[in-house]
Amino acid sequence: MDKKQNALPRIVIIGGGFGGIQLAKKLKNKPVEVLLLDKHNYHTFQPLLYQVATGVLEGDSIGFPIRRIFTHQKNFTFHMAVVQRIDTDNNTVISDAGEFKYDYLVVATGANTNFFGNKQLEHFTMPMKNIAEAQNLRSLILQNLEKALVTTDRAERDALLTFVVVGGGPTGVELSGAISELREYILCKDYPGLCNADMTVYLVEGKPELLAAMSPQASLKAKKFLSEMGVTIFNSVHVESYDGNMLTIDDGTKIKTRNVFWAAGVRGEIPEGIPPEIIAKGSRIQTDEINRVKGCTNVFAIGDVSAVSSEANPAGFPGVAQVALQQGKYLAKNIMHIINGEPTTPFVYNDLGTMATIGRNKAVADLGRFHFQGFFAWLLWMFVHLLSLAGFSNKAIVFLNWALGYFTRNSDNRLIVHHFNTKTMMTDPVAR
C-alpha cells in the first residue's frame, strides 16, 4: 500500500487522455496532491492516428511523455499502471503497480472500439484507437501491397487491393480519404508493378449521411469530395459479417477484401468497481452536472467515459476532445470548491465547432453559424491540430512532415517495422 506524500487531499486521476491531462494541469499550485495513473507513459493525440496508419506521420510524433508535460508541477506524480478495479468503500484504486488511496477519484479512461458484441468483427477487422493499433494498420496496408505485387492469383490481388472503412464519422471519413490519396500519389511511385491495378476504397456507414454530427453542408461536401477521389460510399447499411476474406453488408452486397478497418463506434473504458446500474448506453458512467458519479460523493468521471445526465442534455455530450478538455477544467474548479466547502458550478459545454479533413486541400468545418469547405477549412484544420499537439518537438516534426508531404506528395514513413500476422491478428514478437 502506498503512502501519501503529505496531509493534503489526494486526487487520483485514471487516464492520461485529454480530460485527465487538462484536469491535472489545472490543479497546478493548488493545495492538493495529484496522482495520475495510465497504462502508457505518454499522452496520445488521437485525431492524427489515421495519419500514422497511412504513413504520413510516425507514431512518436503524436505521442508525448506524460512526465515531461508535468516537469515543473511539484504537486504531481505519475505511475504507469493498469488499473484492475476500484474499491469505492475503502477509497482505493487497485492496479498492477500497487494499491493507491484517494480522497477524490476521477475516472478519465476514455473510450475503446465498439464492435457491438460481434466477436467475428472484433477478431478480423482492424481498429484504430491507439498508436499501436495505428501502426498495426499501417503494417497491414503495406504488407498487403507487397503481397499484391508478387501474387499471380488475380482474385487474391484484387482482395489485397480492396480497402473497406466501416464508419462514416470523422475518423472513417479521414481514413478513407487518406487511403485514396495513398492510391493517387504513392502506388505508382513505390509499386510501379501495381500502377495500373484496380485499388478500390469503400466507405460503409449506417446512417443516411456521412459526418452525421456536423451540418448538412459539411456532410454533403464530404461525400462529394470522397466521391471525386474515387471512394465508393454505402449509406444506410450495416456490416453483417467479415471472416477475413469476405465482407457481407445487410443489403446483400459482398466484397472480397483483406483490409477492413473499423471506425464505426466507441464504448467507454470502465474500470471494475463501478456499479452496473449506473452504466449508460455506450458503456458510459452516469454522472451529475458536475461530473460526479451517481451514488458517490468523491468519485467523478469525465470525457468519453462520462454520460452527463440532465433535462437540458438528455443525449449527453459528444465524444470529442473539446468536451473532455472543458470538463477537466471545470472539474478542477469544482473539486477545489468542494474541498473549500464552497458551492459548485454545473458543467456547461461551449461548442467551439467541428472539423474533418478529407484530403489534400479538402476539409469541412462547422464553427457556430459559419460553415467552411475546401482549402480554407483545410488550412484551419491543420492550424488547430498543430497547435493542439503536446510539446514543441512534436509540433515541429508534424509541421515538417506536412510541409514536405504537401510539396513532394510523398512520405518517408512507410516502414514495416513489425510484421502484422493476419492469422493471429497480432504483431509478431520479432520483426521480420
C-alpha positions as a Python dict, from the first residue, in 0.01 Angstrom:
ca = {
    (1, 'M'): (0, 0, 0),
    (2, 'D'): (135, 341, -92),
    (3, 'K'): (171, 634, 144),
    (4, 'K'): (52, 984, 76),
    (5, 'Q'): (330, 1236, 43),
    (6, 'N'): (167, 1480, 282),
    (7, 'A'): (-157, 1564, 461),
    (8, 'L'): (-305, 1738, 159),
    (9, 'P'): (-611, 1585, -12),
    (10, 'R'): (-507, 1337, -278),
    (11, 'I'): (-678, 1345, -619),
    (12, 'V'): (-618, 1027, -819),
    (13, 'I'): (-682, 1052, -1194),
    (14, 'I'): (-714, 736, -1402),
    (15, 'G'): (-626, 810, -1765),
    (16, 'G'): (-379, 1039, -1940),
    (17, 'G'): (-606, 1147, -2223),
    (18, 'F'): (-729, 1498, -2296),
    (19, 'G'): (-953, 1520, -1989),
    (20, 'G'): (-712, 1370, -1738),
    (21, 'I'): (-417, 1580, -1855),
    (22, 'Q'): (-621, 1901, -1853),
    (23, 'L'): (-755, 1833, -1503),
    (24, 'A'): (-407, 1767, -1366),
    (25, 'K'): (-273, 2086, -1528),
    (26, 'K'): (-549, 2299, -1378),
    (27, 'L'): (-463, 2168, -1030),
    (28, 'K'): (-110, 2307, -1052),
    (29, 'N'): (-11, 2509, -742),
    (30, 'K'): (-333, 2406, -565),
    (31, 'P'): (-310, 2268, -209),
    (32, 'V'): (-368, 1910, -324),
    (33, 'E'): (-165, 1605, -418),
    (34, 'V'): (-227, 1487, -776),
    (35, 'L'): (-157, 1127, -880),
    (36, 'L'): (-218, 1024, -1242),
    (37, 'L'): (-230, 657, -1345),
    (38, 'D'): (-218, 535, -1706),
    (39, 'K'): (-120, 211, -1878),
    (40, 'H'): (105, 412, -2114),
    (41, 'N'): (372, 661, -2014),
    (42, 'Y'): (266, 900, -2289),
    (43, 'H'): (-31, 1109, -2397),
    (44, 'T'): (-169, 1030, -2745),
    (45, 'F'): (-307, 1293, -2982),
    (46, 'Q'): (-577, 1067, -3121),
    (47, 'P'): (-709, 1294, -3402),
    (48, 'L'): (-393, 1220, -3602),
    (49, 'L'): (-389, 841, -3560),
    (50, 'Y'): (-516, 795, -3914),
    (51, 'Q'): (-202, 972, -4046),
    (52, 'V'): (17, 724, -3856),
    (53, 'A'): (-189, 441, -4006),
    (54, 'T'): (-136, 568, -4362),
    (55, 'G'): (234, 653, -4329),
    (56, 'V'): (203, 1031, -4322),
    (57, 'L'): (345, 1054, -3968),
    (58, 'E'): (543, 833, -3731),
    (59, 'G'): (380, 726, -3406),
    (60, 'D'): (629, 915, -3188),
    (61, 'S'): (521, 1247, -3337),
    (62, 'I'): (169, 1225, -3192),
    (63, 'G'): (270, 1084, -2853),
    (64, 'F'): (431, 1286, -2574),
    (65, 'P'): (577, 1164, -2241),
    (66, 'I'): (336, 1241, -1956),
    (67, 'R'): (619, 1313, -1715),
    (68, 'R'): (759, 1580, -1948),
    (69, 'I'): (424, 1756, -1959),
    (70, 'F'): (438, 1799, -1581),
    (71, 'T'): (811, 1857, -1532),
    (72, 'H'): (750, 2182, -1342),
    (73, 'Q'): (438, 2080, -1148),
    (74, 'K'): (554, 1997, -796),
    (75, 'N'): (223, 1857, -668),
    (76, 'F'): (203, 1598, -949),
    (77, 'T'): (308, 1230, -955),
    (78, 'F'): (270, 977, -1235),
    (79, 'H'): (270, 597, -1223),
    (80, 'M'): (245, 370, -1527),
    (81, 'A'): (-16, 121, -1416),
    (82, 'V'): (-303, -92, -1543),
    (83, 'V'): (-599, -29, -1315),
    (84, 'Q'): (-768, -356, -1223),
    (85, 'R'): (-1053, -231, -1008),
    (86, 'I'): (-1181, 48, -787),
    (87, 'D'): (-1281, -7, -425),
    (88, 'T'): (-1513, 286, -351),
    (89, 'D'): (-1587, 160, 1),
    (90, 'N'): (-1222, 193, 101),
    (91, 'N'): (-1128, 480, -136),
    (92, 'T'): (-866, 265, -306),
    (93, 'V'): (-754, 204, -665),
    (94, 'I'): (-609, -144, -719),
    (95, 'S'): (-361, -179, -1006),
    (96, 'D'): (-73, -395, -1124),
    (97, 'A'): (160, -131, -981),
    (98, 'G'): (6, -145, -633),
    (99, 'E'): (-286, -1, -441),
    (100, 'F'): (-339, 374, -417),
    (101, 'K'): (-553, 559, -165),
    (102, 'Y'): (-753, 862, -276),
    (103, 'D'): (-961, 1138, -125),
    (104, 'Y'): (-1109, 1218, -466),
    (105, 'L'): (-1106, 988, -769),
    (106, 'V'): (-1151, 1092, -1133),
    (107, 'V'): (-1215, 829, -1400),
    (108, 'A'): (-1088, 966, -1732),
    (109, 'T'): (-1019, 639, -1909),
    (110, 'G'): (-1164, 741, -2247),
    (111, 'A'): (-1319, 501, -2493),
    (112, 'N'): (-1226, 197, -2696),
    (113, 'T'): (-1363, 47, -3016),
    (114, 'N'): (-1721, -78, -3004),
    (115, 'F'): (-1788, -391, -3211),
    (116, 'F'): (-2145, -413, -3078),
    (117, 'G'): (-2093, -764, -2945),
    (118, 'N'): (-1986, -916, -3279),
    (119, 'K'): (-1684, -1133, -3192),
    (120, 'Q'): (-1608, -1215, -3555),
    (121, 'L'): (-1579, -847, -3647),
    (122, 'E'): (-1376, -785, -3332),
    (123, 'H'): (-1125, -1051, -3436),
    (124, 'F'): (-1089, -989, -3810),
    (125, 'T'): (-1131, -613, -3853),
    (126, 'M'): (-869, -353, -3767),
    (127, 'P'): (-948, -89, -3503),
    (128, 'M'): (-753, 235, -3460),
    (129, 'K'): (-782, 380, -3109),
    (130, 'N'): (-415, 399, -3008),
    (131, 'I'): (-68, 428, -3160),
    (132, 'A'): (-1, 53, -3156),
    (133, 'E'): (-325, -17, -3345),
    (134, 'A'): (-248, 257, -3598),
    (135, 'Q'): (96, 106, -3657),
    (136, 'N'): (-60, -239, -3699),
    (137, 'L'): (-297, -94, -3958),
    (138, 'R'): (-6, 63, -4145),
    (139, 'S'): (186, -266, -4142),
    (140, 'L'): (-117, -449, -4280),
    (141, 'I'): (-165, -197, -4563),
    (142, 'L'): (200, -211, -4667),
    (143, 'Q'): (227, -589, -4630),
    (144, 'N'): (-77, -641, -4849),
    (145, 'L'): (62, -407, -5115),
    (146, 'E'): (383, -611, -5112),
    (147, 'K'): (183, -934, -5147),
    (148, 'A'): (-30, -790, -5428),
    (149, 'L'): (288, -704, -5618),
    (150, 'V'): (407, -1066, -5637),
    (151, 'T'): (92, -1280, -5636),
    (152, 'T'): (-9, -1446, -5961),
    (153, 'D'): (-366, -1503, -5844),
    (154, 'R'): (-578, -1219, -5989),
    (155, 'A'): (-864, -1267, -5742),
    (156, 'E'): (-624, -1262, -5448),
    (157, 'R'): (-453, -950, -5582),
    (158, 'D'): (-790, -775, -5609),
    (159, 'A'): (-873, -870, -5249),
    (160, 'L'): (-536, -741, -5128),
    (161, 'L'): (-600, -412, -5311),
    (162, 'T'): (-955, -366, -5178),
    (163, 'F'): (-990, -146, -4870),
    (164, 'V'): (-1311, -111, -4669),
    (165, 'V'): (-1353, 152, -4398),
    (166, 'V'): (-1657, 98, -4174),
    (167, 'G'): (-1793, 412, -4011),
    (168, 'G'): (-1872, 750, -4164),
    (169, 'G'): (-1778, 975, -3875),
    (170, 'P'): (-1466, 1197, -3879),
    (171, 'T'): (-1228, 902, -3828),
    (172, 'G'): (-1379, 695, -4108),
    (173, 'V'): (-1400, 987, -4350),
    (174, 'E'): (-1041, 1095, -4281),
    (175, 'L'): (-905, 741, -4305),
    (176, 'S'): (-1082, 659, -4633),
    (177, 'G'): (-963, 990, -4780),
    (178, 'A'): (-604, 918, -4674),
    (179, 'I'): (-612, 567, -4829),
    (180, 'S'): (-749, 718, -5150),
    (181, 'E'): (-457, 962, -5157),
    (182, 'L'): (-218, 672, -5099),
    (183, 'R'): (-359, 521, -5417),
    (184, 'E'): (-341, 852, -5605),
    (185, 'Y'): (8, 969, -5510),
    (186, 'I'): (206, 671, -5379),
    (187, 'L'): (103, 349, -5554),
    (188, 'C'): (282, 417, -5884),
    (189, 'K'): (589, 564, -5710),
    (190, 'D'): (650, 278, -5468),
    (191, 'Y'): (486, -8, -5656),
    (192, 'P'): (516, 52, -6032),
    (193, 'G'): (403, -305, -6092),
    (194, 'L'): (66, -213, -5941),
    (195, 'C'): (30, 121, -6116),
    (196, 'N'): (-245, 3, -6348),
    (197, 'A'): (-408, -229, -6094),
    (198, 'D'): (-753, -163, -5960),
    (199, 'M'): (-707, -47, -5599),
    (200, 'T'): (-1054, 19, -5461),
    (201, 'V'): (-1169, 203, -5149),
    (202, 'Y'): (-1512, 162, -4991),
    (203, 'L'): (-1671, 355, -4705),
    (204, 'V'): (-1966, 190, -4526),
    (205, 'E'): (-2190, 400, -4299),
    (206, 'G'): (-2510, 302, -4119),
    (207, 'K'): (-2665, 648, -4124),
    (208, 'P'): (-2814, 813, -4435),
    (209, 'E'): (-2531, 1069, -4440),
    (210, 'L'): (-2162, 1100, -4360),
    (211, 'L'): (-2044, 1313, -4066),
    (212, 'A'): (-2394, 1299, -3916),
    (213, 'A'): (-2293, 1516, -3619),
    (214, 'M'): (-2194, 1802, -3849),
    (215, 'S'): (-2401, 2039, -4064),
    (216, 'P'): (-2581, 1919, -4380),
    (217, 'Q'): (-2340, 2138, -4582),
    (218, 'A'): (-2039, 1960, -4432),
    (219, 'S'): (-2195, 1618, -4481),
    (220, 'L'): (-2278, 1675, -4847),
    (221, 'K'): (-1942, 1832, -4925),
    (222, 'A'): (-1750, 1549, -4758),
    (223, 'K'): (-1943, 1296, -4964),
    (224, 'K'): (-1874, 1495, -5280),
    (225, 'F'): (-1502, 1519, -5202),
    (226, 'L'): (-1472, 1146, -5135),
    (227, 'S'): (-1670, 1051, -5444),
    (228, 'E'): (-1444, 1268, -5659),
    (229, 'M'): (-1145, 1092, -5502),
    (230, 'G'): (-1282, 756, -5615),
    (231, 'V'): (-1422, 630, -5284),
    (232, 'T'): (-1736, 417, -5321),
    (233, 'I'): (-1979, 509, -5043),
    (234, 'F'): (-2254, 292, -4895),
    (235, 'N'): (-2506, 477, -4674),
    (236, 'S'): (-2788, 338, -4460),
    (237, 'V'): (-2633, -10, -4448),
    (238, 'H'): (-2456, -218, -4183),
    (239, 'V'): (-2183, -479, -4194),
    (240, 'E'): (-2322, -822, -4107),
    (241, 'S'): (-2003, -1027, -4110),
    (242, 'Y'): (-1639, -1045, -4211),
    (243, 'D'): (-1433, -1364, -4194),
    (244, 'G'): (-1101, -1222, -4304),
    (245, 'N'): (-1182, -1273, -4669),
    (246, 'M'): (-1544, -1183, -4748),
    (247, 'L'): (-1733, -885, -4607),
    (248, 'T'): (-2113, -902, -4613),
    (249, 'I'): (-2338, -596, -4590),
    (250, 'D'): (-2704, -622, -4486),
    (251, 'D'): (-2826, -503, -4828),
    (252, 'G'): (-2682, -821, -4981),
    (253, 'T'): (-2355, -670, -5105),
    (254, 'K'): (-2048, -893, -5070),
    (255, 'I'): (-1693, -757, -5100),
    (256, 'K'): (-1387, -979, -5116),
    (257, 'T'): (-1114, -797, -4925),
    (258, 'R'): (-815, -847, -4698),
    (259, 'N'): (-846, -500, -4546),
    (260, 'V'): (-1138, -397, -4323),
    (261, 'F'): (-1082, -102, -4091),
    (262, 'W'): (-1336, -49, -3813),
    (263, 'A'): (-1429, 308, -3718),
    (264, 'A'): (-1799, 251, -3653),
    (265, 'G'): (-1838, 312, -3283),
    (266, 'V'): (-1684, 360, -2940),
    (267, 'R'): (-1759, 241, -2588),
    (268, 'G'): (-1631, 375, -2260),
    (269, 'E'): (-1343, 200, -2083),
    (270, 'I'): (-1491, 141, -1739),
    (271, 'P'): (-1274, 1, -1457),
    (272, 'E'): (-1420, -279, -1250),
    (273, 'G'): (-1590, -150, -937),
    (274, 'I'): (-1835, 92, -1098),
    (275, 'P'): (-2191, -32, -1020),
    (276, 'P'): (-2353, -173, -1337),
    (277, 'E'): (-2681, 6, -1267),
    (278, 'I'): (-2522, 345, -1335),
    (279, 'I'): (-2363, 245, -1666),
    (280, 'A'): (-2548, 411, -1954),
    (281, 'K'): (-2569, 333, -2326),
    (282, 'G'): (-2233, 307, -2495),
    (283, 'S'): (-2071, 187, -2171),
    (284, 'R'): (-2056, 534, -2017),
    (285, 'I'): (-2079, 619, -1647),
    (286, 'Q'): (-2378, 828, -1543),
    (287, 'T'): (-2278, 1146, -1366),
    (288, 'D'): (-2450, 1457, -1239),
    (289, 'E'): (-2398, 1808, -1372),
    (290, 'I'): (-2060, 1848, -1200),
    (291, 'N'): (-1940, 1510, -1338),
    (292, 'R'): (-1980, 1334, -1003),
    (293, 'V'): (-2060, 964, -1044),
    (294, 'K'): (-2416, 887, -937),
    (295, 'G'): (-2433, 733, -591),
    (296, 'C'): (-2083, 853, -499),
    (297, 'T'): (-1963, 1160, -311),
    (298, 'N'): (-1595, 1165, -409),
    (299, 'V'): (-1577, 981, -745),
    (300, 'F'): (-1603, 1167, -1077),
    (301, 'A'): (-1592, 1077, -1447),
    (302, 'I'): (-1502, 1299, -1744),
    (303, 'G'): (-1453, 1267, -2117),
    (304, 'D'): (-1570, 979, -2336),
    (305, 'V'): (-1638, 754, -2037),
    (306, 'S'): (-1881, 1003, -1882),
    (307, 'A'): (-2252, 1045, -1954),
    (308, 'V'): (-2370, 1373, -1803),
    (309, 'S'): (-2742, 1328, -1743),
    (310, 'S'): (-2967, 1632, -1719),
    (311, 'E'): (-3300, 1752, -1854),
    (312, 'A'): (-3122, 2006, -2073),
    (313, 'N'): (-2886, 1741, -2212),
    (314, 'P'): (-3067, 1405, -2232),
    (315, 'A'): (-2842, 1264, -2508),
    (316, 'G'): (-2515, 1352, -2333),
    (317, 'F'): (-2221, 1536, -2484),
    (318, 'P'): (-2036, 1424, -2799),
    (319, 'G'): (-1723, 1214, -2758),
    (320, 'V'): (-1477, 1478, -2876),
    (321, 'A'): (-1160, 1622, -2727),
    (322, 'Q'): (-1316, 1961, -2654),
    (323, 'V'): (-1572, 1808, -2417),
    (324, 'A'): (-1301, 1627, -2221),
    (325, 'L'): (-1079, 1938, -2207),
    (326, 'Q'): (-1360, 2159, -2081),
    (327, 'Q'): (-1480, 1901, -1830),
    (328, 'G'): (-1126, 1870, -1694),
    (329, 'K'): (-1107, 2245, -1649),
    (330, 'Y'): (-1448, 2268, -1480),
    (331, 'L'): (-1384, 1971, -1253),
    (332, 'A'): (-1056, 2115, -1125),
    (333, 'K'): (-1251, 2420, -1008),
    (334, 'N'): (-1536, 2216, -861),
    (335, 'I'): (-1312, 1979, -666),
    (336, 'M'): (-1140, 2281, -511),
    (337, 'H'): (-1484, 2427, -431),
    (338, 'I'): (-1579, 2100, -258),
    (339, 'I'): (-1253, 2092, -61),
    (340, 'N'): (-1307, 2453, 49),
    (341, 'G'): (-1674, 2399, 135),
    (342, 'E'): (-1793, 2631, -145),
    (343, 'P'): (-2084, 2589, -391),
    (344, 'T'): (-2007, 2401, -710),
    (345, 'T'): (-2084, 2514, -1068),
    (346, 'P'): (-2269, 2290, -1318),
    (347, 'F'): (-2067, 2200, -1626),
    (348, 'V'): (-2163, 2398, -1936),
    (349, 'Y'): (-2023, 2284, -2269),
    (350, 'N'): (-1910, 2557, -2508),
    (351, 'D'): (-1919, 2406, -2856),
    (352, 'L'): (-1619, 2553, -3039),
    (353, 'G'): (-1704, 2374, -3363),
    (354, 'T'): (-1619, 2057, -3551),
    (355, 'M'): (-1377, 1989, -3836),
    (356, 'A'): (-1280, 1697, -4056),
    (357, 'T'): (-1021, 1672, -4331),
    (358, 'I'): (-1084, 1459, -4637),
    (359, 'G'): (-758, 1504, -4826),
    (360, 'R'): (-518, 1747, -4986),
    (361, 'N'): (-679, 2095, -4983),
    (362, 'K'): (-1009, 1933, -4884),
    (363, 'A'): (-1175, 1971, -4543),
    (364, 'V'): (-1505, 2075, -4383),
    (365, 'A'): (-1551, 2295, -4077),
    (366, 'D'): (-1853, 2400, -3872),
    (367, 'L'): (-1775, 2693, -3642),
    (368, 'G'): (-2100, 2815, -3490),
    (369, 'R'): (-2304, 2981, -3762),
    (370, 'F'): (-2012, 2966, -4005),
    (371, 'H'): (-1954, 2668, -4234),
    (372, 'F'): (-1641, 2631, -4445),
    (373, 'Q'): (-1544, 2371, -4702),
    (374, 'G'): (-1237, 2328, -4917),
    (375, 'F'): (-894, 2488, -4895),
    (376, 'F'): (-963, 2740, -4616),
    (377, 'A'): (-1120, 2471, -4397),
    (378, 'W'): (-816, 2251, -4466),
    (379, 'L'): (-575, 2526, -4354),
    (380, 'L'): (-785, 2587, -4044),
    (381, 'W'): (-789, 2216, -3962),
    (382, 'M'): (-409, 2196, -3988),
    (383, 'F'): (-356, 2510, -3778),
    (384, 'V'): (-585, 2395, -3496),
    (385, 'H'): (-444, 2042, -3483),
    (386, 'L'): (-85, 2163, -3494),
    (387, 'L'): (-139, 2399, -3201),
    (388, 'S'): (-317, 2126, -3004),
    (389, 'L'): (-23, 1885, -3013),
    (390, 'A'): (173, 1846, -2689),
    (391, 'G'): (536, 1959, -2699),
    (392, 'F'): (730, 2188, -2930),
    (393, 'S'): (924, 1897, -3081),
    (394, 'N'): (604, 1722, -3188),
    (395, 'K'): (467, 2042, -3340),
    (396, 'A'): (791, 2093, -3535),
    (397, 'I'): (811, 1732, -3658),
    (398, 'V'): (447, 1721, -3768),
    (399, 'F'): (472, 2058, -3941),
    (400, 'L'): (787, 1949, -4125),
    (401, 'N'): (625, 1621, -4232),
    (402, 'W'): (315, 1802, -4353),
    (403, 'A'): (519, 2061, -4545),
    (404, 'L'): (740, 1801, -4713),
    (405, 'G'): (440, 1584, -4790),
    (406, 'Y'): (249, 1873, -4940),
    (407, 'F'): (525, 1978, -5180),
    (408, 'T'): (657, 1631, -5267),
    (409, 'R'): (328, 1436, -5237),
    (410, 'N'): (535, 1170, -5066),
    (411, 'S'): (650, 1049, -4723),
    (412, 'D'): (940, 860, -4567),
    (413, 'N'): (729, 690, -4300),
    (414, 'R'): (618, 378, -4486),
    (415, 'L'): (827, 129, -4289),
    (416, 'I'): (714, -221, -4194),
    (417, 'V'): (891, -225, -3859),
    (418, 'H'): (686, -509, -3713),
    (419, 'H'): (515, -779, -3914),
    (420, 'F'): (139, -800, -3857),
    (421, 'N'): (17, -1160, -3853),
    (422, 'T'): (-323, -1183, -4022),
    (423, 'K'): (-387, -1529, -3873),
    (424, 'T'): (-345, -1430, -3510),
    (425, 'M'): (-439, -1065, -3582),
    (426, 'M'): (-143, -962, -3370),
    (427, 'T'): (203, -817, -3424),
    (428, 'D'): (471, -1085, -3441),
    (429, 'P'): (707, -1055, -3142),
    (430, 'V'): (1014, -1044, -3369),
    (431, 'A'): (1037, -811, -3668),
    (432, 'R'): (1091, -991, -3997),
}
